[in-house]
Amino acid sequence: MRQVMAPPAKVKARRDDDQDLKLFVLSFTAFFICFYTLIM
């Protein structure tokens, strides 16, 4: 499965960069909210 799905990921490198950035921001904000709620 990995060998079959690997080539398309390389082809969509430009779009994946934007998605990775959005995913990083989303995960960071989610972690910050969880950490903030634990402190409160």
C-alpha distances in whole Angstrom, upper triangle without the diagonal:
4,6,5,6,8,11,12,13,15,17,17,19,22,21,19,22,24,22,21,25,26,23,25,28,27,26,29,32,30,31,34,35,34,36,39,39,39,42,44
4,5,5,6,9,11,10,12,15,15,16,20,19,17,19,22,20,19,23,24,21,23,26,26,24,27,30,29,29,32,34,33,34,37,38,38,40,43
4,6,5,8,10,11,12,14,15,16,20,20,18,21,23,21,21,25,26,24,25,29,28,27,30,33,32,32,35,37,36,38,40,41,41,44,46
4,6,7,8,10,12,13,14,16,19,19,17,20,23,21,21,25,25,24,26,29,28,28,31,33,32,33,36,37,36,38,41,42,42,44,46
4,6,6,7,9,11,11,13,16,16,14,17,19,17,17,21,22,20,22,25,24,24,27,29,28,29,32,33,33,35,38,38,39,41,43
4,6,5,7,9,10,11,15,15,13,15,18,17,16,20,21,20,21,24,24,24,26,29,28,29,32,33,33,35,37,38,39,41,43
4,5,5,6,9,10,14,14,13,16,18,17,17,21,22,21,23,26,26,26,28,31,31,31,34,36,36,37,40,41,41,44,46
4,5,5,6,9,12,11,11,14,16,15,16,19,20,19,21,24,24,24,27,29,29,30,33,34,34,36,38,39,40,42,44
4,5,5,6,10,9,8,11,13,12,12,16,17,16,18,21,21,21,23,26,26,27,29,31,31,33,35,36,37,39,41
4,5,5,9,10,9,11,14,14,14,16,18,18,19,22,23,23,25,27,28,29,31,33,33,34,37,38,39,41,43
4,6,8,9,9,12,14,14,15,17,19,19,21,23,24,25,27,29,29,30,33,34,35,36,38,40,41,43,44
4,6,5,6,9,10,10,12,14,15,16,18,20,20,21,24,25,26,27,29,31,32,33,35,37,38,40,41
4,6,5,6,9,10,10,12,14,15,16,18,20,20,22,24,25,26,28,30,31,32,34,35,37,38,40
4,5,5,7,9,10,11,13,14,16,17,19,20,22,23,25,26,27,29,31,32,33,35,37,38,39
4,5,5,6,9,10,11,12,14,16,17,18,20,21,22,24,26,27,28,30,31,33,35,36,37
4,5,5,6,8,10,10,12,14,15,16,18,19,20,22,24,25,26,28,29,31,32,34,35
4,5,5,6,9,10,10,12,14,15,16,18,20,21,22,24,26,27,28,30,31,33,34
4,5,5,6,9,10,11,12,14,15,17,18,20,21,23,24,26,27,29,30,32,33
4,5,5,6,8,10,10,12,14,15,16,18,20,21,22,24,25,27,28,30,31
4,5,5,6,9,10,10,12,14,15,16,18,20,21,22,24,25,27,28,30
4,5,5,6,9,10,10,12,14,15,16,18,20,21,22,24,26,27,28
4,5,5,6,8,10,11,12,14,15,16,18,20,21,22,24,26,27
4,5,5,6,8,10,10,12,14,15,16,18,20,21,22,24,26
4,5,5,6,9,10,10,12,14,15,16,18,20,21,22,24
4,6,5,6,8,10,10,12,14,15,16,18,20,21,22
4,5,5,6,9,10,11,12,14,15,16,18,20,21
4,6,5,6,8,10,10,12,14,15,16,18,20
4,5,5,6,9,10,10,12,14,15,16,18
4,5,5,6,9,10,10,12,14,15,16
4,5,5,6,9,10,11,12,14,15
4,5,5,6,8,10,11,12,14
4,5,5,6,8,10,11,12
4,5,5,6,9,10,10
4,5,5,6,9,10
4,6,5,6,9
4,5,5,6
4,5,5
4,6
4
